[in-house]
Amino acid sequence: MRGGKNRPFQSLCLCVRSDEEYPCPTRVELSERNSEQVITATKKWLKQFDPKSKKDAHHLLEALWLHQQHNVRDIKLLNLLLKSPEPHARIAAQAVQHHWFNADPAVAAIGPEIVHQDKTQKSGILSDTKDLTTIRIATVVEKMKYDTPELTVKAGKKIKLIFANPEFMPHNIVLVNPGKLDAIAIQATTLGANGFAVGFVLESKEILWASKLLDHGKEETIEFTAPKKPGDYPYVCTFPGHHLLMRGVFRVE
């Protein structure tokens, strides 16, 4: 069953739940496949989950993300998430509700509003003085990735990071020691329903710092000192299933 795009739709939908085995490639594949087949398979896959259960909230969010990707409105699914016991799921659903129903009438007639990235907001290194380097990293709307794949900073330098999430799904950013990205991300998938309470971040000596789990439209500023030891320090979103695409690297020199 490791045949990439040859995997049947039911298996692909099951893979959306099995984040450890087929995380983000499954989402990318489903985004590119026939909309009618994907949505039909997704609806069948959803039947195993309880919308009143916190532990199933992120699975329903993944289904909503697929509907958004395929420009298909599912009002029943949206309403279930608007009533979810998980606050992050409700906030994400509210963002989708806005995009689906507050669009320009001419656009709404043919499909959901297309969410555009704010091009006026620059990312990357914003300023670099002797005492402080200020940087910004944001998520890319409906692309499941950061807008800044890598940054180079000086060892031991004070850093001010602005992390922004314009995406409707909740995301975080976690900086880890070299070579530890996948291990940390996979550990986060074991948190289940408790993951939302801790931002899908486990305590670990391999984590240098972590943002909060940010909902749509939120920002957080993190101030830290770059590691003194040169190397490539990866950053990643540890929300289940996001880590294969939502990753980048701080190159410390």
N, C-alpha and C positions, 0 to 999 in steps of 0.2 A: 504493500500500500504506500510505498514511498515514491510513487510515480509522478509527483508534482501535479501538473494540470490534468493528468489522466485519472486522478482520484475521483470517484463518483461524488455527486453532490451531497448525498447523505453522509458520506465519510468526511467530506470537507466541513459540513456543519458540526459534526461530532468533534472535529478537530478544533473548532472555535472554542469548545469547552475544554479540550485537553491541551491547555496552554503549554505544558511542559514539552509536549512532543511536536506540535505544529503551531507555534504561536503566530507571528505576523504574516508569514507567507500565505497562510490560509485566508486571512482577511484580504490580502492583495489579490489572490486568485479569485475570490468571490466577488470582489469589486469589478473585476474585468469580465466575468462570465455573463451569460444571458440572464437578464433581470428576472423574467418570469420564472425560470427554473430555480434561480437562487432564492427568490422570495418564497416560492412554494416549499422548497426544502427547509428554509429557515422557519416557516410557520410550523412545520411538522416537528422540527427539532425543539421548538419552544414549548411543546406540550409537556415535556418532562419537568419543567420548572414551575415553581410556585411564586407568583408575583407578590404574595404576601410575606414571603420569606426573605430576610436580609441576605442570607447566604447565596441566594439566586439572583440578587440585584444586578451584579455585573454581567451575568449572562444575558439578561434582558436588555441591558445597555448595549451589548455587542450586537444584538438583533436590531435595535433601533439604529445603530451606526450603519448597518448594512442597508436598511431602508433608506437612510439619508444618502448613502453612496449611490443607490440606484434610483433616486428621485421617486420613491414610492411612499405614499403616505399611508400609515396604518394607525388610524385614530384610536382603535381599541388598545393597541400596544402602547401608544403614547399616553392614554388615560391611565393605564395600569401603572406606568412608571411615574406619572404625576402623583399617584397615591402610594408610591413605594415606601416601605418603612425605612429605607436608606436615604438620608438627606442628600447625599451626593447624586444619587440616581434621580431624585426629584428635580434638583437644580439642572442637571443635564437635560432632562425631559422638558423643562421650562424653556431652555435655550432652543431646543428643536421646535417646540411649539411656536416660539417667536419667529423662527425662520420659515416655518410652514405657513403661518397665517398672517403675519404682519408684513408680508412682501408687497411690492407694488402690484396693484390689481392686474395689470397686463402680464406681469411675470407669473403671478399666482395662478393665472388661467392655464398656464402650460406646465407648471411644476413648482416645487419648492424654491424658495429664494436661494440663490447661490451666495455662500458666505465668502466675502473677500478679505484677504489679509490687509491690515492697515499698512500701506506702503510708506506712510510718513514716519513710521516707527523704525528707526535704524537698530539693527542688532550687531553683535560682534563687539569689538573694543570701541567704546564710546569716548574714552579719554585715558591718557596714560601719563601720569606725572611721576615725579621722583618718589613720592610717598604712597600713591594709590593708583591702581588700575581699575577703571569702571567698565563693566561689560554687561551686555544684555543678551539673553537667549530666550526665544519664544517658540511655542509650538506652531506648526503649520496647519491651517484649517483643512480638515478632511484628508490629510496626507499621512497621519500617524508618524510624524518625525519632528525633530527640532530644526529651526531655520539656520542654526550654526553648528555644522558638523565637527569643527575643531577650532581651538584657540591656542595661541602660544603665550605663556606668561613666564615671568622671571621667578626663579626659586626664592622662597622666603618673602615674596612681595605681598603687600596687603591688597586684597581684592574685594571689590564691591560688585556683586552679581545681582542684576535685576532679572527675575524669571517671570515671564508672562504667558498666560494660557488663553488665547482667543478661541481655541477649539471647544466644541460643546461637550466632549468627553473630559472627565477629570484626569489630570496628569500631574506627575511630580518630576523632580530632577534630583538624582542622587550621585554624588561623587565617591568613587571607590578606589581602592589600591589597584595598581597594575595587575592585570590578569584575573581579576575577581568579578568582573561584570556579570558573566552568565551565572555564576554560583549564587551571587546575591539576588539576582532577578528571579531565578528559579525558586529560591527559598521563599520569596515573597508570595508565590502562588500557593504555598501551604497554609497561608493565614486564613483562607476562607472568608466567612462573614466578618471575622474580627479584623480583617485587613483594612476596612474603611476607618476603623477607630484609630489605627496607628499609621494611617497614610500609606499602607502596604510597604512599610519599612521595618524590618527586624533589627534588633540591636545586634551589632557586629563590630568587631575591631577593624574590619576591612572597609567600613564606611567612614569616610572623612567628614562628610556632612550630608544633610538631606533637607529638601524643601518640604513644606506641607503638601498634601494632596490638594491641588488648586482646581476649583471649579471654573466653569466658563467665565471669561472676562476678568479673572483675578490676577493679581501680581504679588510677588513677594521679593523682598530685598534680603540677600544673604551676604554677610561680611565675614571674610575668613582670610587666613594667611596661606599662600601657596606653599605646598610641601617644599622642604629644604632639599630633598633628594630629587635630582633631575629624573625625568621619565615620562611615560605616557599614562596619564591618569584618566580612565574612562568615566563618563557620566551617562546615566540611563534613567528611563522611566520604569519604575517597578510595578506599575499597575499591571495585573495579570495579562500576559500575552502581548505587551507592548514593546518588550525589550529588544527584539531582533531588529526593529527599525528605529525605535526612539533611543538612539545612542549617539555619543560623540566623544571627543577626547580633549583634555587639557594637556598640551605639551609643555612640560615644565623644563626650562633650560637654566 
